[in-house]
Amino acid sequence: MSTVEDRIRELGYNLPELAAPVAAYVPAVTSGNYVYTSGQLPFVKGELPARGKVSASGDAAYVSPEKAQELAALSLLNALAAVKSVIGDLDRVTKVVKVVGFVASEPNFTAQPAVINGASLLLGEIFAEAGQHARSAVGVPVLPLDSPVEIEIIVEYV
């Protein structure tokens, strides 16, 4: 078993099964020594645990920033499953290069970086220094299937 996957379990998570694409694309591709993932939603056993826009308003009609941060971590785990699907073993990852995070946000919400920290901080816990990465955190009006977050990553591997 992979040391990286052991670390994921030590952190209280499990690497999920590869999420099935919801349209005409593949979950990840390689080019040279890089893996590029498609955008990954926070699926848990094929279901989204929450839907809707993120807001700090406290209104129950919205997803809280704290919940969205948890969903970003779940999306990241799905991205890592996509990486594993094309390189076979997460121990082959030598560097997380880039994270792009999308947050479906109500118009006044501006804390997208804090939401995407759910993915970034988990990468640091899993990969240590190799998990330090460049990042974009973007607010959008809506995401596929009304997901609150979507994550894509680029990793280098051997």
LUMBAMI-374768 format. One record per residue (C-alpha): residue in one letter; x, y, z; residue number from 1. Coordinates in nm, 3 decimals. Example, Ala and Ser with C-alpha at 12.3 -4.5 7.8 and 13.67 -1.06 7.14 Angstrom:
2
<pt><resn>A</resn><px>1.230</px><py>-0.450</py><pz>0.780</pz><resi>1</resi></pt>
<pt><resn>S</resn><px>1.367</px><py>-0.106</py><pz>0.714</pz><resi>2</resi></pt>
This chain:
158
<pt><resn>M</resn><px>0.000</px><py>0.000</py><pz>0.000</pz><resi>1</resi></pt>
<pt><resn>S</resn><px>0.110</px><py>0.353</py><pz>-0.077</pz><resi>2</resi></pt>
<pt><resn>T</resn><px>0.277</px><py>0.565</py><pz>0.191</pz><resi>3</resi></pt>
<pt><resn>V</resn><px>0.072</px><py>0.861</py><pz>0.068</pz><resi>4</resi></pt>
<pt><resn>E</resn><px>-0.249</px><py>0.662</py><pz>0.108</pz><resi>5</resi></pt>
<pt><resn>D</resn><px>-0.138</px><py>0.560</py><pz>0.458</pz><resi>6</resi></pt>
<pt><resn>R</resn><px>-0.091</px><py>0.929</py><pz>0.539</pz><resi>7</resi></pt>
<pt><resn>I</resn><px>-0.439</px><py>1.008</py><pz>0.404</pz><resi>8</resi></pt>
<pt><resn>R</resn><px>-0.585</px><py>0.744</py><pz>0.637</pz><resi>9</resi></pt>
<pt><resn>E</resn><px>-0.381</px><py>0.877</py><pz>0.932</pz><resi>10</resi></pt>
<pt><resn>L</resn><px>-0.545</px><py>1.214</py><pz>0.870</pz><resi>11</resi></pt>
<pt><resn>G</resn><px>-0.888</px><py>1.053</py><pz>0.899</pz><resi>12</resi></pt>
<pt><resn>Y</resn><px>-0.975</px><py>1.029</py><pz>0.531</pz><resi>13</resi></pt>
<pt><resn>N</resn><px>-0.999</px><py>0.754</py><pz>0.273</pz><resi>14</resi></pt>
<pt><resn>L</resn><px>-0.897</px><py>0.784</py><pz>-0.089</pz><resi>15</resi></pt>
<pt><resn>P</resn><px>-1.230</px><py>0.743</py><pz>-0.269</pz><resi>16</resi></pt>
<pt><resn>E</resn><px>-1.303</px><py>0.534</py><pz>-0.573</pz><resi>17</resi></pt>
<pt><resn>L</resn><px>-1.257</px><py>0.731</py><pz>-0.893</pz><resi>18</resi></pt>
<pt><resn>A</resn><px>-1.563</px><py>0.950</py><pz>-0.951</pz><resi>19</resi></pt>
<pt><resn>A</resn><px>-1.733</px><py>0.884</py><pz>-1.284</pz><resi>20</resi></pt>
<pt><resn>P</resn><px>-1.725</px><py>1.180</py><pz>-1.525</pz><resi>21</resi></pt>
<pt><resn>V</resn><px>-2.053</px><py>1.370</py><pz>-1.554</pz><resi>22</resi></pt>
<pt><resn>A</resn><px>-1.993</px><py>1.465</py><pz>-1.921</pz><resi>23</resi></pt>
<pt><resn>A</resn><px>-1.762</px><py>1.390</py><pz>-2.216</pz><resi>24</resi></pt>
<pt><resn>Y</resn><px>-1.415</px><py>1.402</py><pz>-2.059</pz><resi>25</resi></pt>
<pt><resn>V</resn><px>-1.167</px><py>1.186</py><pz>-1.869</pz><resi>26</resi></pt>
<pt><resn>P</resn><px>-1.083</px><py>1.241</py><pz>-1.501</pz><resi>27</resi></pt>
<pt><resn>A</resn><px>-0.710</px><py>1.296</py><pz>-1.564</pz><resi>28</resi></pt>
<pt><resn>V</resn><px>-0.445</px><py>1.291</py><pz>-1.836</pz><resi>29</resi></pt>
<pt><resn>T</resn><px>-0.067</px><py>1.282</py><pz>-1.836</pz><resi>30</resi></pt>
<pt><resn>S</resn><px>0.167</px><py>1.493</py><pz>-2.045</pz><resi>31</resi></pt>
<pt><resn>G</resn><px>0.537</px><py>1.447</py><pz>-1.995</pz><resi>32</resi></pt>
<pt><resn>N</resn><px>0.585</px><py>1.406</py><pz>-1.620</pz><resi>33</resi></pt>
<pt><resn>Y</resn><px>0.268</px><py>1.593</py><pz>-1.527</pz><resi>34</resi></pt>
<pt><resn>V</resn><px>-0.086</px><py>1.487</py><pz>-1.443</pz><resi>35</resi></pt>
<pt><resn>Y</resn><px>-0.368</px><py>1.731</py><pz>-1.514</pz><resi>36</resi></pt>
<pt><resn>T</resn><px>-0.699</px><py>1.651</py><pz>-1.352</pz><resi>37</resi></pt>
<pt><resn>S</resn><px>-1.039</px><py>1.755</py><pz>-1.471</pz><resi>38</resi></pt>
<pt><resn>G</resn><px>-1.241</px><py>1.957</py><pz>-1.223</pz><resi>39</resi></pt>
<pt><resn>Q</resn><px>-1.346</px><py>1.733</py><pz>-0.935</pz><resi>40</resi></pt>
<pt><resn>L</resn><px>-1.662</px><py>1.780</py><pz>-0.731</pz><resi>41</resi></pt>
<pt><resn>P</resn><px>-1.695</px><py>1.670</py><pz>-0.367</pz><resi>42</resi></pt>
<pt><resn>F</resn><px>-1.869</px><py>1.342</py><pz>-0.445</pz><resi>43</resi></pt>
<pt><resn>V</resn><px>-1.902</px><py>1.091</py><pz>-0.164</pz><resi>44</resi></pt>
<pt><resn>K</resn><px>-2.010</px><py>0.750</py><pz>-0.298</pz><resi>45</resi></pt>
<pt><resn>G</resn><px>-2.155</px><py>0.916</py><pz>-0.608</pz><resi>46</resi></pt>
<pt><resn>E</resn><px>-2.354</px><py>1.183</py><pz>-0.422</pz><resi>47</resi></pt>
<pt><resn>L</resn><px>-2.290</px><py>1.548</py><pz>-0.342</pz><resi>48</resi></pt>
<pt><resn>P</resn><px>-2.313</px><py>1.598</py><pz>0.036</pz><resi>49</resi></pt>
<pt><resn>A</resn><px>-2.428</px><py>1.960</py><pz>-0.014</pz><resi>50</resi></pt>
<pt><resn>R</resn><px>-2.553</px><py>2.177</py><pz>-0.297</pz><resi>51</resi></pt>
<pt><resn>G</resn><px>-2.586</px><py>2.548</py><pz>-0.354</pz><resi>52</resi></pt>
<pt><resn>K</resn><px>-2.394</px><py>2.870</py><pz>-0.320</pz><resi>53</resi></pt>
<pt><resn>V</resn><px>-2.150</px><py>2.960</py><pz>-0.045</pz><resi>54</resi></pt>
<pt><resn>S</resn><px>-2.227</px><py>3.255</py><pz>0.181</pz><resi>55</resi></pt>
<pt><resn>A</resn><px>-2.107</px><py>3.389</py><pz>0.514</pz><resi>56</resi></pt>
<pt><resn>S</resn><px>-2.452</px><py>3.538</py><pz>0.581</pz><resi>57</resi></pt>
<pt><resn>G</resn><px>-2.558</px><py>3.263</py><pz>0.821</pz><resi>58</resi></pt>
<pt><resn>D</resn><px>-2.870</px><py>3.205</py><pz>0.609</pz><resi>59</resi></pt>
<pt><resn>A</resn><px>-2.951</px><py>2.831</py><pz>0.611</pz><resi>60</resi></pt>
<pt><resn>A</resn><px>-3.036</px><py>2.853</py><pz>0.240</pz><resi>61</resi></pt>
<pt><resn>Y</resn><px>-2.660</px><py>2.879</py><pz>0.169</pz><resi>62</resi></pt>
<pt><resn>V</resn><px>-2.360</px><py>2.656</py><pz>0.230</pz><resi>63</resi></pt>
<pt><resn>S</resn><px>-2.140</px><py>2.794</py><pz>0.509</pz><resi>64</resi></pt>
<pt><resn>P</resn><px>-1.774</px><py>2.875</py><pz>0.436</pz><resi>65</resi></pt>
<pt><resn>E</resn><px>-1.673</px><py>2.611</py><pz>0.693</pz><resi>66</resi></pt>
<pt><resn>K</resn><px>-1.880</px><py>2.341</py><pz>0.521</pz><resi>67</resi></pt>
<pt><resn>A</resn><px>-1.747</px><py>2.454</py><pz>0.182</pz><resi>68</resi></pt>
<pt><resn>Q</resn><px>-1.390</px><py>2.419</py><pz>0.313</pz><resi>69</resi></pt>
<pt><resn>E</resn><px>-1.469</px><py>2.056</py><pz>0.407</pz><resi>70</resi></pt>
<pt><resn>L</resn><px>-1.615</px><py>2.004</py><pz>0.058</pz><resi>71</resi></pt>
<pt><resn>A</resn><px>-1.295</px><py>2.144</py><pz>-0.097</pz><resi>72</resi></pt>
<pt><resn>A</resn><px>-1.099</px><py>1.877</py><pz>0.091</pz><resi>73</resi></pt>
<pt><resn>L</resn><px>-1.335</px><py>1.608</py><pz>-0.042</pz><resi>74</resi></pt>
<pt><resn>S</resn><px>-1.293</px><py>1.745</py><pz>-0.395</pz><resi>75</resi></pt>
<pt><resn>L</resn><px>-0.917</px><py>1.727</py><pz>-0.350</pz><resi>76</resi></pt>
<pt><resn>L</resn><px>-0.938</px><py>1.362</py><pz>-0.247</pz><resi>77</resi></pt>
<pt><resn>N</resn><px>-1.136</px><py>1.294</py><pz>-0.565</pz><resi>78</resi></pt>
<pt><resn>A</resn><px>-0.863</px><py>1.474</py><pz>-0.762</pz><resi>79</resi></pt>
<pt><resn>L</resn><px>-0.601</px><py>1.252</py><pz>-0.600</pz><resi>80</resi></pt>
<pt><resn>A</resn><px>-0.805</px><py>0.947</py><pz>-0.696</pz><resi>81</resi></pt>
<pt><resn>A</resn><px>-0.799</px><py>1.077</py><pz>-1.054</pz><resi>82</resi></pt>
<pt><resn>V</resn><px>-0.420</px><py>1.117</py><pz>-1.034</pz><resi>83</resi></pt>
<pt><resn>K</resn><px>-0.385</px><py>0.762</py><pz>-0.904</pz><resi>84</resi></pt>
<pt><resn>S</resn><px>-0.601</px><py>0.633</py><pz>-1.190</pz><resi>85</resi></pt>
<pt><resn>V</resn><px>-0.341</px><py>0.740</py><pz>-1.446</pz><resi>86</resi></pt>
<pt><resn>I</resn><px>-0.010</px><py>0.685</py><pz>-1.261</pz><resi>87</resi></pt>
<pt><resn>G</resn><px>-0.104</px><py>0.387</py><pz>-1.044</pz><resi>88</resi></pt>
<pt><resn>D</resn><px>0.056</px><py>0.497</py><pz>-0.715</pz><resi>89</resi></pt>
<pt><resn>L</resn><px>0.040</px><py>0.833</py><pz>-0.537</pz><resi>90</resi></pt>
<pt><resn>D</resn><px>0.392</px><py>0.773</py><pz>-0.403</pz><resi>91</resi></pt>
<pt><resn>R</resn><px>0.508</px><py>0.864</py><pz>-0.754</pz><resi>92</resi></pt>
<pt><resn>V</resn><px>0.396</px><py>1.227</py><pz>-0.701</pz><resi>93</resi></pt>
<pt><resn>T</resn><px>0.703</px><py>1.448</py><pz>-0.649</pz><resi>94</resi></pt>
<pt><resn>K</resn><px>0.537</px><py>1.790</py><pz>-0.648</pz><resi>95</resi></pt>
<pt><resn>V</resn><px>0.192</px><py>1.945</py><pz>-0.641</pz><resi>96</resi></pt>
<pt><resn>V</resn><px>0.235</px><py>2.223</py><pz>-0.896</pz><resi>97</resi></pt>
<pt><resn>K</resn><px>-0.101</px><py>2.400</py><pz>-0.911</pz><resi>98</resi></pt>
<pt><resn>V</resn><px>-0.446</px><py>2.397</py><pz>-0.755</pz><resi>99</resi></pt>
<pt><resn>V</resn><px>-0.741</px><py>2.572</py><pz>-0.916</pz><resi>100</resi></pt>
<pt><resn>G</resn><px>-1.047</px><py>2.605</py><pz>-0.699</pz><resi>101</resi></pt>
<pt><resn>F</resn><px>-1.391</px><py>2.729</py><pz>-0.796</pz><resi>102</resi></pt>
<pt><resn>V</resn><px>-1.646</px><py>2.838</py><pz>-0.537</pz><resi>103</resi></pt>
<pt><resn>A</resn><px>-2.012</px><py>2.890</py><pz>-0.628</pz><resi>104</resi></pt>
<pt><resn>S</resn><px>-2.066</px><py>3.212</py><pz>-0.436</pz><resi>105</resi></pt>
<pt><resn>E</resn><px>-2.349</px><py>3.445</py><pz>-0.351</pz><resi>106</resi></pt>
<pt><resn>P</resn><px>-2.265</px><py>3.794</py><pz>-0.489</pz><resi>107</resi></pt>
<pt><resn>N</resn><px>-2.129</px><py>3.943</py><pz>-0.164</pz><resi>108</resi></pt>
<pt><resn>F</resn><px>-1.907</px><py>3.648</py><pz>-0.070</pz><resi>109</resi></pt>
<pt><resn>T</resn><px>-1.535</px><py>3.723</py><pz>-0.112</pz><resi>110</resi></pt>
<pt><resn>A</resn><px>-1.364</px><py>3.455</py><pz>0.098</pz><resi>111</resi></pt>
<pt><resn>Q</resn><px>-1.303</px><py>3.205</py><pz>-0.182</pz><resi>112</resi></pt>
<pt><resn>P</resn><px>-0.935</px><py>3.168</py><pz>-0.078</pz><resi>113</resi></pt>
<pt><resn>A</resn><px>-1.040</px><py>3.056</py><pz>0.272</pz><resi>114</resi></pt>
<pt><resn>V</resn><px>-1.273</px><py>2.794</py><pz>0.120</pz><resi>115</resi></pt>
<pt><resn>I</resn><px>-1.004</px><py>2.656</py><pz>-0.112</pz><resi>116</resi></pt>
<pt><resn>N</resn><px>-0.769</px><py>2.635</py><pz>0.188</pz><resi>117</resi></pt>
<pt><resn>G</resn><px>-0.960</px><py>2.315</py><pz>0.264</pz><resi>118</resi></pt>
<pt><resn>A</resn><px>-0.778</px><py>2.159</py><pz>-0.031</pz><resi>119</resi></pt>
<pt><resn>S</resn><px>-0.447</px><py>2.342</py><pz>0.008</pz><resi>120</resi></pt>
<pt><resn>L</resn><px>-0.402</px><py>2.267</py><pz>0.377</pz><resi>121</resi></pt>
<pt><resn>L</resn><px>-0.482</px><py>1.899</py><pz>0.320</pz><resi>122</resi></pt>
<pt><resn>L</resn><px>-0.223</px><py>1.882</py><pz>0.042</pz><resi>123</resi></pt>
<pt><resn>G</resn><px>0.035</px><py>2.020</py><pz>0.284</pz><resi>124</resi></pt>
<pt><resn>E</resn><px>-0.058</px><py>1.761</py><pz>0.545</pz><resi>125</resi></pt>
<pt><resn>I</resn><px>-0.039</px><py>1.477</py><pz>0.291</pz><resi>126</resi></pt>
<pt><resn>F</resn><px>0.270</px><py>1.574</py><pz>0.090</pz><resi>127</resi></pt>
<pt><resn>A</resn><px>0.455</px><py>1.812</py><pz>0.328</pz><resi>128</resi></pt>
<pt><resn>E</resn><px>0.692</px><py>2.039</py><pz>0.129</pz><resi>129</resi></pt>
<pt><resn>A</resn><px>0.602</px><py>1.866</py><pz>-0.200</pz><resi>130</resi></pt>
<pt><resn>G</resn><px>0.243</px><py>1.978</py><pz>-0.138</pz><resi>131</resi></pt>
<pt><resn>Q</resn><px>0.328</px><py>2.350</py><pz>-0.157</pz><resi>132</resi></pt>
<pt><resn>H</resn><px>0.171</px><py>2.481</py><pz>-0.476</pz><resi>133</resi></pt>
<pt><resn>A</resn><px>0.062</px><py>2.777</py><pz>-0.683</pz><resi>134</resi></pt>
<pt><resn>R</resn><px>-0.313</px><py>2.838</py><pz>-0.664</pz><resi>135</resi></pt>
<pt><resn>S</resn><px>-0.615</px><py>3.022</py><pz>-0.795</pz><resi>136</resi></pt>
<pt><resn>A</resn><px>-0.939</px><py>3.056</py><pz>-0.597</pz><resi>137</resi></pt>
<pt><resn>V</resn><px>-1.222</px><py>3.183</py><pz>-0.814</pz><resi>138</resi></pt>
<pt><resn>G</resn><px>-1.580</px><py>3.277</py><pz>-0.729</pz><resi>139</resi></pt>
<pt><resn>V</resn><px>-1.838</px><py>3.174</py><pz>-0.987</pz><resi>140</resi></pt>
<pt><resn>P</resn><px>-2.218</px><py>3.204</py><pz>-1.003</pz><resi>141</resi></pt>
<pt><resn>V</resn><px>-2.286</px><py>2.830</py><pz>-1.041</pz><resi>142</resi></pt>
<pt><resn>L</resn><px>-2.100</px><py>2.499</py><pz>-1.077</pz><resi>143</resi></pt>
<pt><resn>P</resn><px>-2.204</px><py>2.166</py><pz>-1.232</pz><resi>144</resi></pt>
<pt><resn>L</resn><px>-2.484</px><py>1.985</py><pz>-1.047</pz><resi>145</resi></pt>
<pt><resn>D</resn><px>-2.514</px><py>2.291</py><pz>-0.817</pz><resi>146</resi></pt>
<pt><resn>S</resn><px>-2.194</px><py>2.187</py><pz>-0.637</pz><resi>147</resi></pt>
<pt><resn>P</resn><px>-2.056</px><py>2.450</py><pz>-0.398</pz><resi>148</resi></pt>
<pt><resn>V</resn><px>-1.692</px><py>2.380</py><pz>-0.495</pz><resi>149</resi></pt>
<pt><resn>E</resn><px>-1.480</px><py>2.226</py><pz>-0.768</pz><resi>150</resi></pt>
<pt><resn>I</resn><px>-1.105</px><py>2.152</py><pz>-0.757</pz><resi>151</resi></pt>
<pt><resn>E</resn><px>-0.852</px><py>2.069</py><pz>-1.026</pz><resi>152</resi></pt>
<pt><resn>I</resn><px>-0.484</px><py>1.998</py><pz>-0.972</pz><resi>153</resi></pt>
<pt><resn>I</resn><px>-0.161</px><py>1.960</py><pz>-1.164</pz><resi>154</resi></pt>
<pt><resn>V</resn><px>0.107</px><py>1.733</py><pz>-1.018</pz><resi>155</resi></pt>
<pt><resn>E</resn><px>0.453</px><py>1.628</py><pz>-1.126</pz><resi>156</resi></pt>
<pt><resn>Y</resn><px>0.549</px><py>1.261</py><pz>-1.093</pz><resi>157</resi></pt>
<pt><resn>V</resn><px>0.829</px><py>1.014</py><pz>-1.162</pz><resi>158</resi></pt>
